[in-house]
Amino acid sequence: MMPQLVTLRVARPDRRTIRVWVPVLPVVLVLSPILVLAVLGVVVACHLYHVSAVRALGAGWRFVSALPGTRFDVEDGYMAVLVTIR
């Protein structure tokens, strides 16, 4: 299943916490022309390096499908960033 929502939270001690919710499907639909060009680039690169394009695209889809439930926490000094993929 493709991720549905990406939540970004930036915590700063001197200011309020910023939260941004990004729905994935509308972003993918808007960027779909670039996505088509990226897939064509992957197919050409696979042909040049003698790698099966079907297996490479399948591995990429499995990677994207495994993203829901992933959390990235980054803390640097006083600032913290949390990215949650649902």
Secondary structure, 3 states (H helix, E strand, C coil): CCCCEEEEEEECCCCCCEEEEEEHHHHHHHCHHHHHHHHHHHHHHHHHCCCCHHHHHHHHHHHHHCCCCCEEEEEECCEEEEEEEC
